[in-house]
């Protein structure tokens, strides 16, 4: 019982940054833009959020900095792909490389002593006493509660039931028809990329401002690429993408605990470490067949 409760609690915590990133990437891709800059955006959000919190002594300032960095990264992606019409793959990969390089460069300038800097991270929200042995499941960061109780339902409702959501889906499916109906394709894609970038930046900041309280190189460890896979696994739907994030996090949390259980010592460490990524690849291979991509996916739009 204790093992299961701890596993569920860890799954929710580890899924938090993936939920922010997956929802943000879903919005970008529903507008027709594949944002491969998500890995770099999460990395920059993690670093600049930590740096701002360390310099100001305020975690909220750090969170705001991560959000602003994400918005700027989304705007830059919009400039490259929407305004200039550059190749989305090249633009996204270039953005990721550039943001990671910038973060590490500023990190060396700011913390040149080499000593690992630490801040006091967001505390866990203590659950009510009446939950008893199930209480640890609900001992989560405030960012986790915001992700699952506010962001996910709100993002789903905006995408499905608002005029902006309708415009976003129309631009992602048929930008020519959307333009003819009076919808600004460029404005809609910029808003989607900037909103998605803000969520990606916050998702990266979860690592430094909540989980670890410090910044280390390669802190994102491919989570941005995982989010892209989860969007495809979820077929560009918020709910399915969140389920995929929980699945990945459950396997990730499980392999961490299997290492300390008796009888698992002979299993190679590298195999357990790769297990969650293998599960995502398998799930993507099974569910990714005959997927209906957004109609304007990867296609730049030029008004004629």
N, C-alpha and C positions, 0 to 999 in steps of 0.2 A: 504494500500500500504506500509506504513512504517513497519507494523507488518510483512508482507511477506518478505520485503527486509532484515529486521533484522534476520528473521528466516533463510533465505538462507545464509546470511553471517555467522551466528553461525554454520550452518550445515557444511560449508566448514572448518571452524576452528576446530570444534570438530571431523571431519572426518580425519584430518591430521595424528594424531598418529596411528589411525586404518589403514590407507592406508600403512604407513611404515611397521607396524606389519603384515598386511595381505599379502603384497607382499613378505616379508621375509619368512613367514611361507609357502607360496605357493611354493617358491623355495625349501625349505627343504623337503616338502612333495612330490613334484614332483620327488625328488631323491629317494623316498621310505622311508624316515625317518619322523616319527611324532615327532615334537619337542615340547613336553609339557613344556619345559623350557622357553617358550616365556614370560610367566607372570613374572618370576624372572629376565629374561634378560631385559625386559622393565623397571622393578623396579630398577635394578642395573644401567641401563643407565640413568634413571632419577636422581638417587642419585649421582653417581660418576660424571655425567656431571655437576650437580649443584655444587658439592664440588670442582671440578677443576675450574669451572668458578668463584666461590667465592674466592678461594685461589689465582688465577692468575689475576683476574680482567678482563678476556677476555672470551667472550661468545664462540668464535671460539675454544679456548682451551677446554672449557667444551664440546662442540659438538664433538671435536676430541676424548676426553676421553670417551664419551658415545659410540662412534663408536668402539674404541679399546676394551672396555669392552664387547661389543656385539660380536666382532670377537673372543675374548678369550672364551666367553661362548659357542659360536658355535663350537669352536675347542674342548672344553671339552666335549660337547655333542657328537662330532664325536669320541673322544677317547673312550667314554663309549659304544656307540652303534655300531660304525663301526669297530674299532680296537678290542675292548674287546667283542663285540657281546652281550652286556647286554640288558635286556628287555627295550624297548623304553619307555613304560609307566613309569616304575620305575625310569629309568634314568632321564626322563624329569621332573617328579614330585620332585625327589631328587634335581635336579639342581635348580628348582624354589625355593624350601624351603631353600637350601643352599645360593642362591644369595640374597634372601630377608633377611635371617638371617645375612649374612655378611654386607649387606647395613645398616641394623639397628644397628649392633654392631659398625661399623665404625662411623655411625652418632652420637652415644652416646659418643664415644671417642673424636670425632672432635668438636662436638657442645655440650659439657657436661653442659653448663650453662642453657640449657633448653629454652633459648630465640630463637624465630623464626628468622632465618637469611634470609635476602632478598638480591637479586641482581637486577640490572636493566635489564629486559628481552629484547629480540629482539623486536624492534618497529614494528608497523603495517606499511605496504607499502601503502602510500596514493595514491588513484586512480586519474586518470586524471579528470580535472574539467568538460570536455565535457560529462561525463557519467551522470551528473545531479543527480536525485534522486536514480539512480541505483548504484551510486558510492560506497555506503557502502558494497555492495556485494563483491566488489573487494578490499576492505580494509582488506588485509590478511597479515599474516606473510610471510617472504621470504621462510620459510620452507614449507608453504602450496603451494606456487607457484612451488617450486622444486618438491614436491610430485606429483602434478597433471600434470604439464607441462613437467617435465623431467623424474622423476622416473617411472611413470606408462607407458608411451609410450616406454621408453628405456627398461624396464624390459620385456614388452610384445615382443618387437622386438628381444631381446637377446634369449628369450625362444623359439620363433617361427622361427627365421631366421638365427641363427648362429650355428656354429659347436658345441660350448659349450652347447647351448640349446638343440640341437639334442642329444648330449651325455647324458645330464641330463635326458631327457625324456626316453631315451633308458635304462639307469640305473634304473630308477624308474619303468619301465614296465617289463623289462626282463634282470636282471643283468648278467645271464649266457650268453645270446647271446651277450650282450655288451662286456663282458670280452673276449669272443671268437673273437670279431671283433677288439680287441686290445685296448679297452677303459678301463682305470683304474677305477674300481668301487669305491675303497676307496678314491682315489684322487677326483673324481667327487662329492662324497657325502660330503667329507670334505669341498670342495669349496662351495657347496650349503649351508651347515650349517653355515659356516663362513660368507658368503655373507648375508644370511638371518639373522644371529645374529647381524651383523652390522646395518641392517635396523631396527631390533627390538630395539637395543640400542638407535638409533636416535629417534625412535618413542617414547620411554620413556622420552628422553630428551626434547621433545616438551613441555611436561607438565611443567618442571621446568625452562627451558631456554626461553620459549616463553609465554605460557599461564599464569603461576602463578608467576614466578620469585622467587620461594621458594620451599622447599621440606617439605612435610608432610608425616607422616606414612600412608600407604595404599593409596598412591597417584594414583596408576594404577587402583585400584578398579575393578579388573576383566577384564580389557580391553584385556589382553592377551588371556583369554579364549574366549572372543568375537571374536577375530581374527581367532582362530581355527574354530569356528562355521562359520565365514564368508568364510573361505577357502572351507569348505564343501558346503556351500550355493552357492558359485561361481563355484563349480565343478572343482576346481584346475585351473581356468582360471583367468587371471589378471583382465580383464574387469568386469566380473561378480562379483568378489570379491570386487572391488572398488564400484560397484553399491550397494552391500550389506552394505559396510561401510557408504555410503551416506544415505541409508535408516535408519540404526541404529542411525546415528547422527542427522538426521532430526527429528526422534521421540524423541530423547534425548533433543534436543534443544526446541522442541515443549512443552514437559512437563515442562521444566524450566519456559517457558513463561506463560503456563496455570495457574501456581500457583499464579501469580499476576493479572490475569484477573478477573473481576467481575463475579460472578456466579459459580466459581470453588472452592470457599473456603470450601464448604462442602465435596469435594472429599478428601478422605484420602491421606495424604502426601505420605505414603508408596506405595500406588497404582500407583500414578504418577511416583514415583521413579523407580518402577519395570516395568513400561510400555515399555521402549525400549528393555529391556531384554526379556519380553514376546513376543514382536514383532519378535525378532530374533529367539526365540524358535519356534514360529508359522511358520515363513518363512522357517526355517530349516526342520520342520516336513512336510511341503508341498512340498518343492523342493528336500528334501533329500532322497526321496524314489527312489529305483532302480538306485542309483548313481553308476557309474562305477569308483571304486577306482583305483589308479595306481596299476599295476599288482604286484609289489614287495612291496606294502605298508606294513609296520611293520615287514618285513622279513629281518633278518640279512643275509648277504651273506658271505659264506666261499668258497674260491677257492679250487677246487678239481682237 
